Amino acid sequence: MSKFNIDKIEKSMGGLKFAVIVILVFTVMMIAGTFIESSGGADYANRLIYKRWPFMLTQFLMLISIFYAAFLRLPPKKRLYGFYTIHSGLVLIGCGSFITFYAGIDGSIQLMPNTPARTVILNEDQLYLSYPQENAGGHLSLPYTAFPSDIDFEYQDIKVEEYLPYADQKFSWEDLPKESEKFNSGRYLVSNPNVSQDFTLSLHPDAVDFDSTLSMGLLNVHYLPDTLVPCLEKGSTSGLIFWDKRNNKCSIPEDWKSDIQRTGQGNRFLVIKDEKLGPLSFFPDFSPWPMNAELKVIKDSPIRLFNQVLFQEKPTLFILGEYASFYTKENGLWTTTKLEKNQPVDLPWMGFELFLLDFYNNKKPILTPVATTPKQMSNRLVQGATKAVKVKIKGESYWVTDSKPLNVLVDGRQVKVFLTKKSITLPFEFVLTKFKMDKDPGTNNPASYESFVRLHEESGPSNHHVFMNNPLKTQGFTFYQASYSDLGEGQYSSTFSANVDQGRPIKYLGSLMLVLGAFWHYLLNRRKVKPGKESQNNLMENV
């Protein structure tokens, strides 16, 4: 390349036109990033703009423009000393930012009350894959991107296929094989004029995302096999119902012709005789499991005892597929009723009604991650809060999320896969000794919050007070008060942002040079006005 072309490139890069274009592009990116951060969160803005190569390239071009703007004005001239200082400061700020980006640490640490903590959670997602029985495993760092990514990675029998940084769980029903065992699963709705909640319950062992119990304030909901319905409808004077898993049938003590007796302490017990299992002793007020002749609990017994009396004190709703059963204190009776789809059943608590939305015994409910755009409200993601990875093991596909690890048995080998954040262990530890929060008068809105911590280092323990604009600095780390969590019963956890910024001294020096250079440039280039000849134009120019 000829010297003429090099000179032309240098003049272009150091010229005003190039600088204006780069600054405009940078400004547009900053404006877009601000809106994106406001709607989708800081992590989304970082993944989409701030830590992507176009933004890095724009900053690099700004640095090149600043460098050439000063280079083209060499050799040094006295009237430009301030100009050189300003541009040198800008270059130093850019270099310091580059060092921070590639070598800095930015994460968070959560402190529980009076509990030692020394783990800093970073913003990088990692997938851990292991075979626990063989003490073998590895991890995969996932791409820092805002969009779904195809992954081509294999570890023994595990193949990683897809990564979703922002996803929502899509509900659906999956058909069961015709020859498989039937398990009840259903969707229901409980509502009154003030509140409404729909929920899904399942007895299928593979429906790991769905429970068989649920708490809704004071109301407890239990999902039971519908094979108990005949005995609930028949009723038992003792309130006891047997359930035999071998034939999925229920029975009551009267069917066994077993008398209920009491121990010397007044506790109820009864003994039944099964043809294959022999005599089984039950203490229904203590456990659903039977005892053998040596009075040892048989937890793998196919026969269990269900005690209705234990559920009469607190509001309890039993749902048995297409049936519901509940106890009414006013009349002292259990009511068992059939549920018709979308037809209300009155419950005896707070005007609640129960609706059956869907019921299957040949399908299981599943949640499948689907990529989405994150949205936040009150600094919390309300959409896209799930991170998910799709893996394939021996031809079978599975989804692993940051809230649901994978634990399966394949060809006799236990496989564990879980998605989490990369973390580092500090060479010291914190203990949260006290958390203080002041609220706005007449509201529950926090006006300020602060943490009192004890820091344990090799030199010994020390106490610190951390609050807004008063961080804790030690061993190159800076910890800022970031947020908190209400643990209930007046207990709070505190979250600190943890930061290591090796480029900070360089950026501070660059900022100082920026200020001094501006002042120096003003002193060297101010216009001296002769006394008595100030005109309006000169006055305006001086202003």
N, C-alpha and C positions, 0 to 999 in steps of 0.2 A: 504494500500500500504506500503510495507516494506521500511525501511530507505535506503536500498541499491538501490531500484528503484528510490526513491526521489533524492538521490545523483546523480544517473546516468542521470536523467532528467535535474537536475540543471547544471551538467557539459556539457551536450549536448547543452542546451540553452545558456550557457555562453562560448561555444567553438567557435573557429575560423570558423569551417565548417558551423555551423548554421548561423553565422553572414554573411559569404560570400553568402550563398544561399538567405537570406532575402534581402541583399543589391542588389544582381543581379535582384531579382524579382522587387524590388522597382525601380531600374534603368530602367528596361524594361517598367514598367508602366509609368514612367516619360517621356521616349522617345515617347511611344505611345500617351500619353496625349499631348505632344508638337505638334506632327503631326496632331492630331485630332483638337486641338485648332486652328491651322493654317488654316485648311480646313473648319471646321464647326463652329468656334467661341468658346469663353471662356465658355459660358453657356452650350454648347454641351459637352465640355470636362469635366466640373464639373458634369453634369448629367450622363455621361458615365463612368468616371474614378475617378476624384478627390474626389467626395463626395458620392462614393459608398462603400459598406462594404468591398470589397476585398482590396481596397486601404487603408481604415482605419485599417483593420486587419494587413496588411503588416507593417504599421507604428507602430502599437501596438507591433508586434513581434520584430521590431527593438528596441523598448523601453525595452522589456523584455530581449533581448540579451545584451543591454548595461548595464541593472541593474545587471544581473547575472555575466557578465564579471567582474564587480567591486566586487560583493558579494563573488565570489569564491577566491578573493585575500585578504580577511580578515583573521586574524586581520591586522590592518594597519601596513604598513612598510614604513619607511621614504622615500626610493627610489621610492615609488609608490604614494606619496602625490599628485604629479602633475597628475598622471593617475586617481586617485580618483576625483580630481577636474574637469578634462575633462569630465569624465563620469557623474558626478553630473550635470554639465552644460548641457549635452545632454538630461538628464532626465528632467531637468527644461524646456528646449526648447520644448520637447514633451508634457509636462503637459500644458505649455502655449498655444500650438497649439490646444490641446484638449479643453481648456476653450474657445478659440476663435471660434472654430468650433460650439460649442453648445450654446454659449451665445453671440457671436458677432453679429454685424449688418453690412450688406454689401448691399448697394443700390445706388440709384442715385436721384438727384433732378435737375429739369430743371428750369432755371431762364429766364423769359421773360423780355424784357426791361421795367424798371420802374414799375414792377408789383410785389407785395409782394408774396413770395412763402415760404411754410413751410411743404410741403408734400414730404417725401422720398419714392420712389418706390422701393420695394424689388423684389427679383428674384423668389418669390413664387407665383404660379398661384392660383387664387381663383375663384370659381363659386358662383355668387350671385343669389338667387331664391326668388321671392317676388310676393305677391298678393297686389298691391297698394291700391285697393279699401277697403281691409280689414286691411290695415296697418300691414300685416304679412309678414315675410320673414326670411331667414337664409342664411348661406354661407357654402361652402364646400372647404376645402383645398385640392388641387389636388396633386397627388404624384410627387415628384421631380425625374423624370425618363426620359431617352432619348428615350424610346420605347412606342408604343401604350399600353394603360392600360385599362382593363375592370374595370368598376366602378359599385358597387352595393350600391346605395344610393337612398333613396326616401324621398321626402318632399311633403306631401299631395298628389296632383295629378301628381307631377313631379317626374319622375324616371330618374336618371343619369346613362347612360349605358357605355359610352366609352370616353376616353380622348386621344387626339393626340397632343403631345408636339411639333411636327414638321410636318407640312402638307403643301401641295399645293392645290390650287383650281382647280378641274377638270371640264371642261366645257362640258355640254351635253344639249340635248333638251328633254323636258318632255311633253308627250302627254296630252292634255286637255280632260276632259270628253266631250262626244259628245253633250250633252245638254247644255254645258256651252257657255257663250258669247265669241265671237271671238275677239282676240286682235292681232294686227300686231307685229311681232318680226322678226328681221333679222340681219345678219352679213354682213358687208360691208368693203371695202378696199379703201382708198384714197392714191394715190402715185404719185410721180414725179421722175425724175432721181436722186434726192438727198435724198428723204425721203419717207418712206412707213409706213402706220399704218392701221391695221385692228381693227374693233370695232364692238360691238354688242349693238343694241338699241332695246328697247321694250316698248310697251304701256300697258303691262299686269300689273295689280296692285300688283300681288304677285311676280313679277320679281324684287325684292328689290335690287339685286346686279347690276342691269343694269338701266341706265338713259335714258331719252328721249331727252336730250341735251348733247352737247359735244363741247369743245373748243380745237382747234388744232392750236395754235399760233394765227394768225389773223383770221382764218376761224372758224365760228360758225356753228354747225350742229344742226338742230332741226328735231325731228321725229314727224310726224303728221299722223292722220288717213287718209287712202287712199280714204275715202269718200269725201275729198276735191278736188280730182283730176279733176272731171268733171268741177268744177267751175274754177279751175286754167287753164284748157285747153280752156274753154269758154272765159275767160278773162273778166275783169271788168274795165271800164274807171276810176273808183274811186279807184281801188286797194283794195276793201273791199269784204270780203267773210263771209257769215253767216254759222254757223255750228249748226245743231239741233241734240242734242244727243238722242232725243226721237226716231227718225227714222234713225239716222246716215246718214243724207242727208245734202247737202250744197245748198246754194243759194246766189245770188248777189242782191244788192239793186234794180236792174232793175226788178228782179222777183217779188219783193214786191211792185213795182211801187211807191217806196219811193224816194223822192227828198232829196238830200243832201243840208242842209242849213248851215248857219254860224251865230255864236253868234256875239254880239257887239264887242268882242275882236278878231273876225276873226277865231274862232275855229269851226271846222266842227262838225255837229251833224245831226242825222236823227232819225225818229220815224217810227216804224213798228207796225202793229196791228196783234197780234196772237189771234186765236179764243178762246184759253183757258187762255192765260196769259194776254190778253188785250194789251194796248199800252205799248211799251218798247222804251225808249230813249237811244241812244248810242252816246258816244263821242269817236270816233275811234282813235283819236290821243293821248288819255290819258289812256283808259282802254278797255279790251275786254268785260267787264261785262256791262249789261244794267242797267238802272235806271227805277224805277216805277214812278207813277204819283206824288209821294211826293219827287221825285229826290233822293231816297235812293238806293244805290247799291244793286243789287240782285246777290250775289255771288253763289247761288245755282241754278241760271237760267239754263235751258237746252239749251238755245240759246246763243251763244257767237259770237263775231265779230272778224275776223282775218284781220289785216291791213297790207298788203304787203308793203306799203310805208315806214313803220318803219324799214324795213330790207334792204333798198336799198343803204344805205350809206356805210355799212361795208360788207365784204365778208360773205355771208350767204347762206348755202345750206339747202334746205328742202328735207327730204327724206320721202316719203309716201309709205311705203311698197315696191312695185315693180316700183315706180316712183320717179323721182327727179325733183326738180324745183329750179331755181336760176335766179338771175337778172344780166344782163350784162350792165354795164354803157356805153359801147361804142355805143350800139344801143338803149339803154333806154328801153329794153324789158325783160319780164320774159319768160323763156324757161322751158317748162315741157316736160319731155321725159321718155319713158318707159325703165326700166333696164332689160337687158337680162343677165342671169347668166353667170358670168366670162367674159362678154363682156364690154370693156371700154367705158365710156362716158366722153368726154372732158369737163372739167370745165374751166371757164374763169379766173382762178387765178393761176399764177406761174407754169403753165404747168401741173396742177394736173389732174388726171383721177380718175373716180369713178367706182368701180366694185361691183356688187351684188354677194355675196358668197352663202348666204342661206336666204330664206324667208319662214315664216310660219305664219298662223293665227289660227292654231289649236294646236300649241305647244308653250311652254314658255321656255326661256333659264334659266338654273340653274347652280350653281357652287357647287360642292360637295367636301368637304375636303378629301384628300387622303394622308395617311402617307408617308413620304419620309425622306431621309437623308439630313440634312442641309448642305449647301455649302455657303461660303462667298467670296466676292470680295470687296477689299478696305474697309474691316472691316464692311461690310453690307451683310446680308443674301440675296442671290439671289435665293435660293431654301430652302423651309421649313420655310419660315418666318411667317406662319400662325399657330396659336394654335387653336384647335377646341375641342368641347365637344358635344357628341350626347345625346340628351334627348328625352324622350317619355312622351307625355301628352295625356291621354285618348286614348291610342293606336296609336296616330299619332307621327311619329318620326320627329325631327327637329335637325338641326346642328346650334350650337352657336359658333361663332369665336370671337377672340379678337378684330376684326374690325366690326363685325355685331352682335349686341345683338338681342335677340328674344323678340318680343312683340306681343302676340296673345290674342284673346278672346275665351275662352273655357267655354261653358255652361253659358254664361253671366258673367264670371269672367275674369278679365284682369290678364294675366300672363306675368311677365317680368323675363328674364334670361339673364345674361351677364357675360362675362369672362374677368377678369382683373387681375392686379398684386396686391398682398398684399401691403399695405402702412402703414406708421406711420406718425403721426403729430408731428413736432418738437415743443419744448417749446419756440421757438424763430422764427424769420422770416428773410429772405433775400430780398433785393431789388437790382437788377442789375442796376447800374447807368451808367456804361460804359463798352463797350467791344472793345478791341484793337487787331488787327491781322496784323502781318507783313508777306509779301509774298516774295517768292524767286524772285530775279531780273528777269524781262522779262517773268514771268509766273504768273498763278493764284494759284499756290500751296502755302498753308500756311507754312511759316517758323516757326512761333510761334504765340500763341494767349494767351491772359490774360484777366482777369475779374476784374473790380472794383465794389465792392459791399458794401452796407450799411447793417450792422447787427443790428437788433432791439432786445434787451434783456430787462429784468426787470431793469437792472442797467442803461439803456439808450442806444441810438444808437452809433455805432462806424463804421468807414470806414476801409475797408481792401482791399488789393491788392493780388489777388490769381493768380498764374501761376505755370508752371511746376517746381517741387521741392520746391515750396513755398506754402504749404497748409495752410488752415485756421483751427485753433483748438479752440474749445469752448465747455464747458460743457460735456466733454468726447467724443465729435464727432470730426472727422477729415475730412475735405472737400478738395478734390483734383480737380484741373482743368482736366476734362476728355475729353470733346468734345464741339462742337458748332453746330448750325444750321443757315443757311442763310435764313432769312425771306423776303429777297428782299428789294429794295429801301434803301440799306445801313444799314439795321437793322439785328442784330444777337441775337440769344438766346444762353445762355451758359449752359452747363451741368456739374455738379460737381458729382464726386463719393463720397458717404457718408459712413463713416466707423466708427464703434465702436469696439475696440479691447481690451477687458478686460484682455486678456492674454499677452498683449504687455510688461508690466513691467517684468513679469516672463521670457519671451523670451529674453528680453534685459539682465536680470541678468544671464540667462543661457549662452548667447553669451559671456558676459564678463568673466564668469568662464571658458569658453572654451579657450579663449585667454590666460588668466592668468595661467590656468592649463598647456597649451602647453609650455609656457615660463618656468614655475616651473619645469615641467618634464625634460626639456632640461638642466636646471641648475643642477638638482640633478643627472643626468645620463650622463653628458658629460664626456668623457675620458680624463684624464690628461696625457700628453705626456712629458717624461723626456727630458730636453734639450740635444741636440747633438745626439739623437738617432732616429731622425725622418727618417724613411725609406719611400720609395715611397708608400708602402702599408698603413703605418700609415697616410700619407698625404691624400691618397685616402679615407681612412675611415673617417678622420676628415671632408673632403669635403662632 
